[in-house]
Amino acid sequence: MLALTSAQMLQVRVSHNPAHVIRPRLLTDGRHGCSEVTLVDPAHEEHWPVLQQGSVVAAGNFASVPVTGEYILVDGKRARITADDSKWSLQATNSGHRFEVRGGDDTATDQRSEFAGSQDRYGAGVEIWQSWTTEINVRDGFEQVQQGGWGIFSQWQAIDTSNPSALSPPIAFDYGNNGFKITTRSDAEYSGGFAVAKTRFADVLPAGPVNYVCRIVLGQSGALQVWRGGVEIVNVAAPIGYYNFAGDLAQLQWGLYRKRSSLPAAVTTSNMRWGLTDLSSKILNPDPV
């Protein structure tokens, strides 16, 4: 077996020829495994310089993580990859990942280059923390104003997708329509069959890296605190999420999710941390980018 780092895996999972795409599997040691045959198969010649940086190991030394789909480890947790196979779609950086979408990436009404923490889901009443840094790299698509447009770079996505209202995220950080806003949704209020988005903060579109720290409580007795660059910008007690669902309510997704556009947009997300551990220390001392 050939073992690759996550950065190497992201390089070989793309190809100008879809028939030549390699899909390394996440391994229990955090690396990604694929067949040694790729080292000599002419179909993968474009990736030989990267594949040759991998390590040939006995297949019995470690096993694949028992999940379907493409996964990567972030903050010690499994995150599912949802991104096109283009070279620009998803790239590793020194402290995180760069996400980009361009016109023509797909044929849907929206476009994604995202990670989803689908193995870590949270219910009502628990205190969740999140910390990360986002920087806009390509502004064109964010600055475009679209009717009903969005450009979400971090969201807590609902689990109960059988409910149409749950298709809209209970918490969203949005750089779309040439501005920045934070919204929440819940079972507390609907319009036209969908949960109403409550704007909790709005500002101009930022420039440069911006650090965010969040304290989140989902449920009917929910709460949201957000610090940006060490300054608290949201502190609200309010219903958050579709709490009429009996199970877990949300999972983290981040990267770039937007309404379809012909203009490119890209962000870099660094040092994504999330879970039940108190991350208040990151408010004034964020992880270096």
C-alpha positions in Angstrom: 0.0 0.0 0.0 1.1 3.6 -0.7 0.5 6.0 2.3 0.1 9.7 1.6 -0.2 12.8 3.7 -3.5 14.6 3.6 -1.9 17.4 1.5 -0.6 14.8 -1.0 -4.0 13.2 -1.1 -5.7 16.5 -2.0 -3.2 16.8 -4.9 -3.8 13.4 -6.4 -7.6 13.4 -6.0 -7.9 15.8 -8.9 -7.2 15.2 -12.6 -8.0 16.8 -16.0 -9.3 13.3 -16.9 -12.0 12.0 -14.6 -11.1 8.4 -15.5 -7.7 9.0 -13.9 -8.8 10.3 -10.5 -7.3 8.6 -7.5 -9.4 8.2 -4.3 -7.1 7.5 -1.4 -8.9 6.2 1.7 -8.4 7.7 5.2 -6.4 5.4 7.3 -6.5 4.9 11.1 -3.1 6.7 11.5 -4.4 9.8 9.8 -2.6 9.2 6.5 -4.4 8.2 3.2 -3.8 4.9 1.4 -4.0 3.9 -2.3 -2.5 1.1 -4.4 1.2 1.0 -5.1 0.2 0.3 -8.7 -0.4 4.0 -9.1 3.4 4.5 -9.0 3.8 2.7 -12.4 0.4 3.0 -14.0 0.7 5.4 -17.0 -2.9 6.5 -16.3 -1.6 8.3 -13.2 1.6 9.7 -14.7 0.6 13.3 -14.0 0.6 12.4 -10.3 3.9 10.5 -10.2 5.9 13.4 -8.7 3.5 13.5 -5.7 2.9 9.8 -5.4 6.7 9.2 -5.2 6.7 11.3 -2.1 4.5 8.8 -0.3 5.6 5.8 1.8 5.2 2.2 0.7 4.0 0.2 3.7 2.6 -3.2 4.4 -1.2 -3.1 4.1 -1.5 -4.9 7.4 0.2 -2.1 9.3 -3.0 -0.1 9.4 -6.6 -0.3 8.3 -8.9 2.0 6.5 -11.4 4.0 8.5 -14.8 2.1 8.0 -16.7 4.9 6.3 -17.8 5.5 2.7 -16.8 8.7 0.9 -13.8 10.9 1.1 -12.6 11.9 4.5 -9.7 13.9 6.1 -8.7 14.5 9.7 -9.1 18.1 11.0 -8.6 18.9 14.7 -8.3 15.1 15.2 -11.8 14.6 13.8 -13.0 13.0 10.6 -14.4 15.5 8.1 -16.1 14.6 4.9 -14.9 16.2 1.6 -17.5 17.8 -0.6 -15.6 19.4 -3.5 -15.1 19.2 -7.2 -12.1 17.4 -8.7 -10.6 20.6 -10.1 -7.1 21.6 -9.0 -8.3 24.9 -7.6 -11.3 23.4 -5.6 -9.5 22.3 -2.5 -5.8 22.8 -1.5 -3.9 22.3 1.7 -2.1 25.4 3.3 0.4 25.6 6.2 -2.4 25.9 8.8 -5.6 24.9 7.0 -7.2 24.7 3.6 -8.0 26.9 0.6 -11.5 26.5 -0.9 -12.5 27.9 -4.3 -15.5 27.7 -6.6 -15.7 29.0 -10.2 -18.5 29.4 -12.7 -19.0 26.1 -14.5 -17.8 23.9 -11.6 -21.1 22.1 -11.6 -24.6 22.2 -13.0 -26.5 22.7 -9.7 -28.2 25.9 -8.4 -25.4 26.2 -5.8 -21.7 25.5 -5.5 -19.6 23.9 -2.8 -16.1 23.3 -1.7 -16.5 22.2 1.9 -15.6 19.9 4.8 -18.4 18.5 6.9 -17.8 17.2 10.4 -20.4 14.6 9.9 -19.0 12.2 12.5 -19.4 14.7 15.3 -23.0 15.8 15.8 -24.5 17.7 18.7 -27.9 17.9 20.5 -29.8 20.5 22.4 -28.4 21.9 25.6 -24.7 21.1 25.2 -22.1 23.9 25.1 -20.2 23.8 21.8 -17.1 25.9 21.0 -15.6 26.7 17.7 -12.5 28.7 16.7 -11.0 29.4 13.3 -9.5 32.1 11.0 -10.9 32.9 7.5 -9.4 35.1 4.8 -10.9 36.0 1.5 -8.5 35.2 -1.4 -10.7 35.9 -4.4 -13.3 38.6 -3.8 -15.2 38.7 -7.2 -17.9 36.3 -6.3 -18.4 37.6 -2.8 -18.8 41.2 -4.0 -21.4 40.3 -6.6 -24.9 41.2 -5.3 -27.5 38.5 -6.2 -31.2 38.3 -5.4 -31.4 35.6 -2.6 -27.6 35.1 -2.9 -25.3 33.8 -0.2 -21.6 33.0 0.3 -21.4 30.9 3.5 -17.9 30.1 4.8 -18.9 28.4 8.1 -22.3 26.9 9.1 -23.9 24.5 11.5 -26.0 22.3 9.3 -29.2 20.6 10.5 -29.4 16.8 10.7 -33.1 16.4 10.1 -33.1 16.8 6.3 -36.5 15.2 6.1 -37.8 18.6 7.2 -37.6 21.1 4.3 -36.9 23.9 6.8 -33.9 22.1 8.0 -32.2 22.5 4.6 -31.2 26.1 5.7 -28.5 26.2 8.4 -29.4 27.0 12.0 -26.2 29.1 12.2 -24.5 30.6 9.2 -21.5 33.0 8.6 -22.1 34.6 5.3 -19.8 36.7 3.1 -22.2 36.9 0.2 -23.8 40.0 -1.4 -20.8 42.2 -0.7 -21.3 42.1 3.1 -20.9 40.0 6.2 -23.7 38.7 8.3 -24.3 36.0 11.0 -27.8 34.4 11.0 -29.7 31.9 13.0 -32.8 29.8 12.3 -35.0 27.7 14.5 -38.4 26.0 14.9 -39.6 29.1 16.6 -40.7 31.0 13.5 -41.5 30.0 9.9 -42.6 31.8 6.7 -43.8 30.0 3.6 -42.8 26.6 5.2 -39.2 27.6 5.9 -37.5 28.7 9.0 -37.0 32.5 9.2 -33.4 33.7 9.2 -32.6 36.0 12.1 -29.7 38.4 11.4 -27.6 38.5 14.6 -24.8 40.7 13.1 -24.1 42.6 9.9 -21.0 44.5 8.6 -19.0 45.2 5.5 -17.0 42.5 3.7 -13.7 42.2 5.5 -10.1 42.1 4.1 -7.3 40.0 5.5 -7.4 37.1 7.9 -10.2 37.3 10.6 -10.3 35.2 13.7 -13.6 34.0 15.0 -14.5 32.2 18.3 -18.0 31.0 19.0 -19.9 29.6 22.0 -23.0 27.8 20.9 -26.0 26.1 22.6 -28.5 24.5 20.3 -32.2 24.0 21.2 -35.3 25.9 22.2 -33.2 27.5 25.0 -30.3 28.3 22.7 -27.5 30.8 22.9 -24.8 32.2 20.6 -21.8 34.2 21.4 -19.3 35.3 18.7 -16.0 37.1 19.1 -14.3 38.6 16.0 -10.7 39.6 16.4 -11.0 39.4 20.2 -14.2 41.6 20.3 -17.6 40.2 21.1 -20.0 40.9 18.2 -22.9 38.6 19.2 -24.3 37.7 22.5 -27.9 36.4 22.3 -30.1 33.9 24.1 -32.6 32.6 21.5 -33.9 29.4 20.0 -31.3 27.9 17.6 -31.9 24.8 15.4 -34.8 22.5 14.6 -35.3 21.2 18.1 -38.6 19.5 17.4 -36.4 16.8 15.9 -35.7 14.2 18.6 -32.1 13.4 17.7 -28.9 15.4 17.3 -29.5 18.8 15.8 -26.4 20.0 13.9 -23.0 19.3 12.5 -20.2 21.7 11.5 -19.6 22.5 7.8 -17.0 25.0 6.5 -15.2 26.1 3.4 -17.3 27.8 0.8 -21.0 27.3 -0.1 -22.6 29.8 -2.4 -25.4 30.4 -4.8 -24.3 29.6 -8.3 -22.3 32.4 -10.0 -20.1 32.9 -13.0 -17.5 34.7 -10.9 -14.8 33.0 -8.9 -14.6 33.1 -5.1 -12.1 31.7 -2.7 -11.3 31.6 1.0 -8.7 30.1 3.2 -9.8 28.6 6.5 -7.0 28.0 9.1 -6.9 26.2 12.4 -10.5 25.0 12.5 -11.2 23.8 16.0 -14.6 22.6 17.4 -16.2 20.5 20.0 -17.1 20.5 23.7 -13.7 21.8 24.9 -13.7 25.4 26.1 -11.9 27.5 23.4 -12.3 30.9 25.1 -8.5 31.1 25.3 -8.5 31.6 21.5 -10.4 34.9 21.8 -7.3 36.9 22.5 -4.7 34.3 21.5 -5.8 32.7 18.3 -3.7 29.9 16.7 -1.1 31.5 14.4 -1.8 31.4 10.6 
